Amino acid sequence: MSVLIVGASAAGLSTAEALRRLGYQDPITILGAEDSPPYDRPPLSKQYLRGDWDADRTRLRPDSMLEALGATFILGDPAISLDVDRRLVRSAAGRALTADAIVIATGLRARTLPQQAGLAGVHVLRTLADATALRAALSNAPNVVVVGDGVLGVELAATARQLGCTVTLTGPQAAPLESQFGPMVAGLVAQLRTAEGVRLRLGTAVLGLTSTDGRVNGVRLATGEHLPAEVVIVAIGADPATEWLAGSGLQLDNGIVCDSRCRAADGIYAAGDVARWYHDGQKALLRLENRTNATEQAGCVAANILGEPRPYTPVPYFWSDQYLTKIQVHGIQAADAELTVVEGDPADHRFVAHYRRDDRIIAVLGWNMPKQIRLHKQQYLT
């Protein structure tokens, strides 16, 4: 038996490690689009971008552990097509790779603005190369505009401000993260950013970018306001990296659609950000974008490949480090759900809150209370 993992990501590496832990000793090949060995993405917007970490520290495993894994790594060669029936993947370099089981762990691709193509000074953040380019740009950028009021946008605004830049955050919501967490939590996030000196220009659309001689010099808002900038960071979300699977026969709909065992077709599985699988407990298709899910889902995929059938039914989990603030959520929160603070006090910047719908807890949120939220998680589980 052989296994091909497409994506040298956290999910891809975790799948290989889980297979070995479960006793699998046959060949594993890991095909990665990037030149870098598997690395951790969450630190890119914080520790690495600030310069606290170097590239080696972002690596998930040192060379010695990768060698001990006994897998063949093919890096810098993206997959371009999949023949499901033959279980054959073709790569950009002309490779034709077959396996008895294929795991797709290609992750996400950052969204861009139509006007940013070829325009110097405009950045996204998804890869280590993106973060390296942005870190260099921020070292000489008095004015920075972050386009995007989601999790990544507010993290990047905080980091750029810590680097001494004048930072403006813009986006369509009335407050950062409001559509995800509701007005109370979003208001606290807004307070964090303004306390750090981030300027907020929210509740309005971005009409476009302005430039001189091929270099960005600002952002034009629907209000008519022009925000000057030497660097513009576009953080408007990401899409599952599935374009190479067009015509493969797999069901592609906001990710690779899988059954409860993360199986997209016979012998074809998906793990991590790219996988949209049926959650038996939630009775719905879910796709989760976080590091914890990548590891846990990989373990389930490995077990299913090896004939230990099990559905993947995790408690959905989300976290974000906002400089000195840690936000953690267990469950699936909804902005329109009833939010009740059950421990601590938002005024003290330490609290736990429950999201309720139909008199049922659908999620628990902790704000700087990592120990307490683990206890409240049990209420969600019951």
C-alpha positions as CSV (number, residue, x, y, z in Angstrom):
1,M,0.0,0.0,0.0
2,S,1.2,3.6,-0.7
3,V,-0.1,7.0,0.4
4,L,0.3,10.3,-1.4
5,I,-0.3,13.5,0.5
6,V,-0.8,16.6,-1.6
7,G,0.1,19.6,0.6
8,A,3.2,19.9,2.8
9,S,1.1,21.7,5.3
10,A,0.3,21.2,9.0
11,A,-2.5,18.8,8.0
12,G,-0.4,17.0,5.5
13,L,2.5,16.5,7.9
14,S,0.2,15.5,10.7
15,T,-1.4,12.9,8.4
16,A,2.0,11.3,7.7
17,E,2.9,11.3,11.4
18,A,-0.5,9.8,12.4
19,L,0.0,7.0,9.9
20,R,3.4,6.2,11.3
21,R,2.0,6.2,14.9
22,L,-0.7,3.8,13.9
23,G,2.0,1.4,12.6
24,Y,1.9,2.1,8.9
25,Q,5.3,1.3,7.4
26,D,4.7,1.5,3.7
27,P,5.7,4.4,1.4
28,I,4.5,8.0,2.0
29,T,5.0,10.8,-0.5
30,I,4.3,14.4,0.4
31,L,4.0,16.8,-2.5
32,G,4.2,20.5,-1.6
33,A,3.7,23.6,-3.7
34,E,6.1,25.7,-1.6
35,D,9.9,25.3,-1.4
36,S,9.8,25.4,2.4
37,P,9.5,22.3,4.6
38,P,6.2,22.3,6.7
39,Y,5.9,25.3,8.9
40,D,3.3,26.9,11.3
41,R,1.1,29.6,9.8
42,P,-0.3,31.3,13.0
43,P,3.0,32.9,14.0
44,L,3.4,34.5,10.6
45,S,1.1,37.4,11.4
46,K,2.6,37.9,14.9
47,Q,6.0,36.6,16.1
48,Y,7.6,36.2,12.6
49,L,6.2,39.4,11.2
50,R,7.5,41.3,14.3
51,G,10.9,39.8,13.8
52,D,10.8,37.9,17.2
53,W,11.2,34.6,15.3
54,D,13.3,33.6,12.4
55,A,12.1,31.3,9.6
56,D,13.6,28.2,11.2
57,R,11.5,28.7,14.4
58,T,8.3,28.6,12.3
59,R,9.2,25.1,11.1
60,L,6.9,22.4,12.5
61,R,9.7,19.8,12.7
62,P,13.5,19.9,12.4
63,D,15.3,18.0,9.6
64,S,16.1,15.1,11.9
65,M,12.4,14.4,12.7
66,L,11.4,14.8,9.0
67,E,14.1,12.2,8.1
68,A,12.9,9.9,10.8
69,L,9.4,10.0,9.4
70,G,10.7,8.0,6.4
71,A,8.5,10.0,3.9
72,T,9.6,11.3,0.5
73,F,9.2,15.1,0.3
74,I,8.8,16.7,-3.1
75,L,8.7,20.5,-2.5
76,G,8.3,23.4,-4.8
77,D,6.1,21.5,-7.2
78,P,2.4,22.2,-7.1
79,A,-0.2,19.7,-8.1
80,I,-2.1,20.6,-11.3
81,S,-4.6,17.8,-11.8
82,L,-6.1,14.6,-10.2
83,D,-7.4,11.5,-12.0
84,V,-9.7,10.1,-9.3
85,D,-10.2,6.7,-10.9
86,R,-6.5,6.1,-11.4
87,R,-5.5,7.9,-8.2
88,L,-3.0,9.8,-10.2
89,V,-1.7,13.3,-9.4
90,R,0.2,15.4,-12.0
91,S,2.4,18.2,-10.9
92,A,3.6,21.4,-12.5
93,A,7.1,19.9,-13.1
94,G,5.6,17.0,-15.0
95,R,5.6,14.4,-12.3
96,A,2.9,11.7,-12.4
97,L,2.4,10.3,-8.9
98,T,0.1,7.4,-8.1
99,A,-0.9,5.9,-4.8
100,D,-3.4,3.5,-3.2
101,A,-4.7,6.4,-1.0
102,I,-4.5,10.1,-1.7
103,V,-4.9,12.8,1.0
104,I,-5.5,16.4,-0.2
105,A,-4.2,19.0,2.3
106,T,-3.7,22.0,0.1
107,G,-5.1,24.5,2.5
108,L,-6.2,28.0,1.4
109,R,-5.3,30.7,-1.1
110,A,-5.5,34.4,-0.1
111,R,-8.1,36.5,-1.8
112,T,-6.9,39.6,-3.6
113,L,-8.3,42.9,-4.9
114,P,-8.7,43.2,-8.7
115,Q,-6.6,46.4,-8.7
116,Q,-3.6,45.0,-6.8
117,A,-2.1,42.8,-9.6
118,G,1.3,44.0,-10.4
119,L,1.1,47.0,-8.0
120,A,4.1,47.4,-5.7
121,G,3.5,47.9,-2.0
122,V,0.4,45.7,-1.9
123,H,0.6,42.5,0.2
124,V,-1.4,39.5,1.3
125,L,-0.4,37.1,4.1
126,R,-0.7,33.4,3.6
127,T,2.7,31.9,3.1
128,L,6.1,32.3,4.6
129,A,7.3,34.1,1.5
130,D,4.4,36.5,1.9
131,A,5.3,37.2,5.5
132,T,9.0,37.7,4.6
133,A,8.1,40.2,1.9
134,L,5.7,42.0,4.2
135,R,8.2,42.1,7.1
136,A,10.7,43.8,4.8
137,A,8.1,46.3,3.6
138,L,6.9,47.3,7.1
139,S,10.5,48.2,8.1
140,N,10.2,51.3,6.0
141,A,6.5,52.1,5.9
142,P,5.3,55.1,7.9
143,N,1.7,54.6,6.8
144,V,0.0,51.3,6.5
145,V,-3.6,50.5,5.6
146,V,-5.1,47.1,6.4
147,V,-8.0,46.2,4.2
148,G,-10.1,43.7,6.0
149,D,-11.8,43.7,9.4
150,G,-11.7,39.9,10.1
151,V,-9.4,38.0,12.4
152,L,-6.3,38.2,10.2
153,G,-6.9,41.9,9.5
154,V,-7.0,42.9,13.2
155,E,-4.0,40.7,14.0
156,L,-2.0,42.4,11.2
157,A,-3.1,45.8,12.3
158,A,-1.9,45.1,15.8
159,T,1.5,43.8,14.6
160,A,2.1,46.7,12.2
161,R,1.3,49.1,15.0
162,Q,3.8,47.3,17.3
163,L,6.4,47.9,14.6
164,G,5.9,51.6,14.9
165,C,3.8,52.1,11.7
166,T,0.8,54.5,11.6
167,V,-2.0,52.0,10.9
168,T,-5.5,52.4,9.6
169,L,-7.9,49.4,9.6
170,T,-10.8,49.5,7.1
171,G,-13.7,47.1,6.3
172,P,-17.4,46.9,5.7
173,Q,-18.4,45.9,9.3
174,A,-19.4,48.4,12.0
175,A,-16.8,46.9,14.2
176,P,-14.0,44.3,13.6
177,L,-15.3,40.7,13.7
178,E,-18.9,41.7,14.3
179,S,-20.4,39.3,11.8
180,Q,-18.5,36.5,13.5
181,F,-18.9,37.3,17.2
182,G,-21.7,39.9,17.5
183,P,-21.6,43.6,18.6
184,M,-20.4,43.2,22.2
185,V,-17.3,41.2,21.4
186,A,-16.6,43.2,18.3
187,G,-16.8,46.4,20.3
188,L,-14.1,45.1,22.7
189,V,-11.9,44.2,19.7
190,A,-12.4,47.7,18.4
191,Q,-11.4,49.1,21.8
192,L,-8.2,47.0,21.8
193,R,-7.1,48.4,18.4
194,T,-7.9,52.0,19.2
195,A,-6.1,51.7,22.5
196,E,-3.0,50.6,20.6
197,G,-3.3,53.6,18.3
198,V,-4.9,51.9,15.3
199,R,-7.2,54.2,13.4
200,L,-10.5,52.6,12.4
201,R,-12.3,53.5,9.2
202,L,-15.1,50.9,9.3
203,G,-18.6,50.4,7.9
204,T,-17.6,51.4,4.4
205,A,-16.4,49.7,1.3
206,V,-13.1,50.1,-0.4
207,L,-13.6,51.5,-3.9
208,G,-10.0,51.0,-5.0
209,L,-6.3,51.5,-4.6
210,T,-4.5,54.6,-5.8
211,S,-1.0,54.6,-7.1
212,T,1.9,56.5,-8.7
213,D,4.4,55.0,-11.2
214,G,3.2,51.5,-10.4
215,R,3.4,51.8,-6.6
216,V,0.4,52.0,-4.3
217,N,0.0,55.3,-2.4
218,G,-3.3,54.9,-0.8
219,V,-6.8,53.4,-0.5
220,R,-10.0,55.1,-1.7
221,L,-13.2,54.5,0.4
222,A,-16.8,54.7,-0.7
223,T,-17.2,57.7,1.7
224,G,-14.8,59.6,-0.6
225,E,-12.0,59.5,2.0
226,H,-8.5,58.8,0.8
227,L,-6.2,56.9,3.1
228,P,-2.5,57.5,2.3
229,A,-0.2,54.4,2.6
230,E,3.2,53.2,1.5
231,V,2.0,49.7,2.3
232,V,-1.5,48.2,1.9
233,I,-2.2,44.8,3.4
234,V,-5.2,43.0,1.8
235,A,-6.8,40.6,4.4
236,I,-10.2,39.9,2.9
237,G,-10.3,36.2,3.6
238,A,-9.1,33.1,1.8
239,D,-10.6,30.4,-0.5
240,P,-9.9,26.7,-0.5
241,A,-7.1,25.8,-2.9
242,T,-9.1,23.5,-5.1
243,E,-8.7,25.1,-8.6
244,W,-6.4,22.3,-9.6
245,L,-9.2,19.8,-9.0
246,A,-11.6,21.3,-11.6
247,G,-12.8,18.5,-13.8
248,S,-11.6,15.8,-11.4
249,G,-15.1,14.7,-10.5
250,L,-14.8,15.6,-6.8
251,Q,-17.5,17.7,-5.4
252,L,-16.1,21.2,-4.9
253,D,-18.3,23.6,-2.9
254,N,-16.5,25.9,-0.4
255,G,-13.9,23.2,-0.2
256,I,-13.7,19.5,-1.0
257,V,-17.0,17.9,0.1
258,C,-16.4,14.7,2.1
259,D,-18.5,12.2,4.0
260,S,-18.3,11.9,7.8
261,R,-15.0,10.0,7.5
262,C,-13.3,12.8,5.5
263,R,-13.6,10.7,2.3
264,A,-14.2,12.6,-1.0
265,A,-14.1,9.5,-3.2
266,D,-12.9,5.9,-3.0
267,G,-9.3,6.2,-1.8
268,I,-9.4,10.0,-1.8
269,Y,-9.5,12.0,1.5
270,A,-9.2,15.6,2.5
271,A,-7.8,17.2,5.7
272,G,-7.3,20.7,7.1
273,D,-8.6,24.0,5.8
274,V,-9.5,22.6,2.4
275,A,-11.8,19.8,3.7
276,R,-15.6,20.4,4.1
277,W,-16.9,17.2,5.7
278,Y,-20.2,16.0,7.2
279,H,-20.2,16.4,11.0
280,D,-22.5,13.8,12.4
281,G,-23.0,15.8,15.6
282,Q,-23.8,19.1,13.9
283,K,-25.8,17.4,11.2
284,A,-24.2,19.7,8.7
285,L,-21.2,20.1,6.4
286,L,-18.4,22.0,8.2
287,R,-15.1,23.5,7.1
288,L,-12.8,24.7,9.9
289,E,-9.8,27.0,9.4
290,N,-7.5,26.5,12.4
291,R,-4.4,24.7,13.5
292,T,-6.1,22.4,16.0
293,N,-8.5,21.1,13.4
294,A,-5.7,20.4,10.9
295,T,-4.0,18.0,13.4
296,E,-7.1,16.3,14.7
297,Q,-8.6,15.8,11.3
298,A,-5.3,14.3,10.0
299,G,-5.5,11.7,12.7
300,C,-9.0,10.7,11.7
301,V,-8.0,10.5,8.1
302,A,-5.0,8.3,8.9
303,A,-7.2,5.9,10.9
304,N,-9.7,5.6,8.1
305,I,-7.0,5.0,5.5
306,L,-5.8,2.1,7.7
307,G,-9.2,0.5,8.0
308,E,-10.2,1.8,11.4
309,P,-13.4,3.6,10.3
310,R,-14.4,6.5,12.5
311,P,-16.4,9.6,11.9
312,Y,-14.8,12.9,12.5
313,T,-16.9,14.7,15.2
314,P,-14.7,17.3,16.9
315,V,-15.9,20.2,19.1
316,P,-15.2,23.1,16.7
317,Y,-12.5,25.3,18.2
318,F,-11.2,28.8,17.3
319,W,-8.6,31.0,18.9
320,S,-6.9,34.3,18.1
321,D,-4.0,36.0,19.9
322,Q,-4.6,39.8,19.8
323,Y,-1.2,40.9,21.2
324,L,-1.8,40.5,24.9
325,T,-5.4,39.3,24.5
326,K,-6.3,35.6,23.9
327,I,-9.8,34.9,22.5
328,Q,-10.9,31.2,22.5
329,V,-14.2,29.7,21.3
330,H,-15.5,26.2,21.6
331,G,-18.6,25.5,19.4
332,I,-20.0,27.5,16.5
333,Q,-20.9,31.0,17.6
334,A,-23.4,33.1,15.8
335,A,-23.5,36.9,15.8
336,D,-27.3,36.9,16.3
337,A,-27.3,34.4,19.1
338,E,-28.0,35.5,22.7
339,L,-24.7,36.3,24.4
340,T,-24.5,36.1,28.2
341,V,-21.4,36.7,30.3
342,V,-21.3,33.9,32.9
343,E,-17.9,34.6,34.6
344,G,-15.6,37.5,34.9
345,D,-16.3,41.0,33.6
346,P,-15.6,42.5,30.1
347,A,-14.6,45.7,31.9
348,D,-11.7,43.9,33.4
349,H,-10.8,42.3,30.0
350,R,-11.3,38.8,31.5
351,F,-14.6,36.9,31.0
352,V,-16.4,33.8,29.8
353,A,-19.6,34.1,27.8
354,H,-22.1,31.7,26.4
355,Y,-23.8,31.9,23.0
356,R,-27.3,30.5,23.3
357,R,-30.0,29.7,20.8
358,D,-33.4,28.1,21.6
359,D,-32.2,27.9,25.3
360,R,-29.3,25.8,24.2
361,I,-25.6,26.6,24.5
362,I,-24.1,26.6,21.0
363,A,-20.7,28.0,21.9
364,V,-18.6,29.3,24.8
365,L,-16.1,32.2,24.4
366,G,-13.2,33.0,26.7
367,W,-11.5,36.4,26.8
368,N,-8.1,36.0,28.6
369,M,-9.5,33.1,30.6
370,P,-7.9,30.0,29.1
371,K,-8.3,27.8,32.2
372,Q,-11.8,28.7,32.9
373,I,-13.1,28.2,29.4
374,R,-12.0,24.6,29.5
375,L,-14.4,24.0,32.3
376,H,-17.2,25.8,30.5
377,K,-16.5,23.7,27.4
378,Q,-18.0,20.8,29.2
379,Q,-21.3,22.6,29.5
380,Y,-21.3,23.0,25.7
381,L,-20.5,19.3,25.3
382,T,-23.5,18.3,27.5
